[in-house]
Structures are given as structure tokens and as C-alpha cells.
Amino acid sequence: MTQLHFPDGFLWGAATAAYQIEGAWDEDGKGESIWDRFSHQPFRILNGDAGDIACDHYHHMPEDVAMMKNLGLKAYRFSISWPRVLPQGIGQVNPPGLAFYDRLVDELLEAGIVPMATLNHWDFPQPLQDLGGWPNRDSINWFTAYAQVVFDKLADRIPYWATHNEPMVVAFSGYGFGSFAPGIADFSEAMKTVHHLHLAHGNAVNLYRQLGYDGQIGIVLNLATFIPETDDSADIAAAKRMEDLINGLFLDPILKRDYPADFMDWIGVMAPPIQPDDMAVIAQPIDFLGVNYYFSQYVKYSPHSLFKFEAKPNIDPGWGATEKGWGICPSQLTALLRHLKTNYDSPPIYITENGTSLDEPADETGFVSDQGRINYLRAHFKAAHDAIQEGVDLRGYFVWSLMDNFEWAEGYSLRFGLIHIDFENPQRKRTPKESFAWYQKVIENNAVGD
Ligand code: IFM
């Protein structure tokens, strides 16, 4: 079997997010987040699940880091819970909350694992939601003050920072459609959220530089490719609208200093107010772009929706769709990375998330033979390798996710982990899956088998 080698120093990692794994939702002075509030309401989450305990990582952290060490991870991407650090979102710091991340970082460094921290992976403080949340322009200052508290404590030891995870999902699932916390369905509010998330990002990048840290700071975007279903001009325009909505709205302001013009015309009065210096703040140079890749879609014109498009999964030959209905399409990962290099002159890229949930049951010991996940990851690693061969500056790859966890509106029904978690067990027993051993070898060899 041919081995495809990755560049020396390639950062093989795995990713998680605070609300999805930590639990301890109201312990040690932690404040309420919008996800605590949302998941405690009836029928918001499948089966009434909530992240109250999740994987109980808050109480199992040293054991989890030991598993990461055993896996051979070079890097670990996690997020910081804003209300654990600042229970009201602003003002009084909660020392035990901050101390948890302090211990985590020390434990990682001790294990030889590089930490990558995300400041906002969706668990926004409820007290600030009560003041209007992200659509309130004050959110820019709230976020910057939170970033300063966290930088002051941890930036001496964390070399990689991401401001937001998937701002598209915060804005549209949270404020546009209301399927995610805080459960608001108002497109104008969603567009204000987009703009304020951008400004909060720019301000935090600025602050990080002013404080003089020598690490790297960037943002994590969920990006996909959108292919017109036919060469009819209506389908081509529909695919472009979808590209603008999911990709352009987030990439262009940061890397091209502007919102996609056609899209802004399309939404008309729903466009957010933009002040004179805003675009310069947003377009601060970033050190890296984090890319979360899960799927590609075919798009065609449809008269029925606001954006007049309809999408269906784009699936590579021999593959299918995931439990979420996402088309498995490794070849488009290469295409996406090529697009970022060619059309955005992208800064260095990390795949900050890629992986799949699988309905592959655990045996009586908790072991899962997840050949499907191994096949999925192998194909995507090879696609990433292809992009590197083409000259894309790809520096690392974080599998989503280290462990099975709370999959937002789908609760515990979908399992993305390299480690199986027994959610029925009060100890949340952890069992590495077959993919864990496979990934261990990839990392050890810095190569993937053909
Ligand atoms: O679980 C999520 C994660 O929080 C953000 N990116 C996509 C993952 C899978 O849906």
C-alpha cells in the first residue's frame, strides 16, 4: 500500500466544543448560556436532550487528555465557555471557571499537545441575550472584553486562537431560522448578527496584536462548494446566491474587505447598518483560516424561497449521504481548498473540523467497529493531500470529534467521536473506537495509506 506523506510538522488534531462535552452546566459559579436556556425548553432538542452533563469532560479532563496523548494528537482544538468565565457575560470574572481552562492548557502542554482555543463556539451568555444578544451592537464590546480576560490568563501558553466557530450557523440557525439557540427567526436580526460577529472578530484580532502575543489568531468558517445543477443561467445565479450566503458573507469581508454585492442587493432593507470604519476593522489580517468541511451541494433555481434556490447533496461516486443528509464528497474538499487559494489568496489553512456521525453500534464492552468512519476519514485525508500537492498551504487537520457528544438540536442521537461515550452510564464510560487506533497510525506515520 502506498503511503501519502504529509509535510513535516503537519498538525494532526481532534476538535470538541465546550457545550457539547463539558457538562457541569451550573457548577462552580458558571452562568447560564443560551444553549442551557434553549435545551431546557420543551421540544427544542430531539428527545429533550440537554448538555447538562454531556460527556462530563469537566470532571474527566485529565483522563481525556491522557487519551489524547495515547492517540498521539499533535494538537487539540477546544472552545472556552464564555459564561463559565464570566457568568453575567461581562463584569465579574469567575475564577474557578477560568481555572478549569488553565488546568486544561497545562495538562495539554505537559502531554506535548498544542492547544488551539476557540472563543465562541455558540454558548453565548444568557444575561447578554436578555440585552439583545448579537444583534445588539454592544455585543462587539462585550466579546472584546471577554477575549481580554481569556487572553490575559491563557494567551501566554495557547499558540492558536480562533475568534468564532461557524458564524454562519450562529447567525442563520440561531437568528434566521430559530432552529438553534436563541431560537429567533428574523432575517434582519440574523444579518445584524453577521455584521456584529465580524466586528467582534476584528476587534479581538486587533486586541490580540496590541497585547503583543506571538501566537496566531484566525477564525473558523464552515465552508462548502455549491455547484449549479445545470448550465441554465437561473441555476448558475441560484448557486452563486447560495455560495454568497454560506461562504461569501463570511470570507469576503475578512479577506476582501467587502460583503458580496449581489447578495446585499438581493436582501435590500434587511442588510445591516454599516458604519464608516467597520470594514477596515473586520478585514484585519488573520494568521490562519480554519475550514470546517462536511459537504458539497448541487443547487438549482426554485421559486419558493427567499433566496430562490433549492439544494441537494453532491455525492462522489461510490459514496452516499450521512445521517444528516450531507453528501459525502471528498473530491470537493480539494476543490474548496483550491478555490480558497485561487480566489481568496487565503492565509495558511487548517481543516479545523471534518468527520462524520455513524450509526454503528457499540458491542457489550463499548467498542465500536467504525469502518465507515475510517473510510470517510481516509478519503478526506487523501483529498487534503491532493490539495497540498497542488500548492495549497494546508498546515493541519482536526477530526470532528474527539468523542461522541451533544450534537445540538439532534441531542445525543448522532455520534461523531473517535471515542465512544456511554451516555447511559453515570461515569460516561469512554471506549476508543476502531477509528481511534487507525488515526493513531496515521499520526504516527504522518501519512495515510492509499
Ligand atoms: O457538532 C458540530 C460542531 O459543533 C460544529 N460543526 C459541525 C459539527 C457537526 O455537525
Residues whose N, C-alpha, C, O or C-beta is under 5 A from the ligand:
A	BS01	IFM	A17
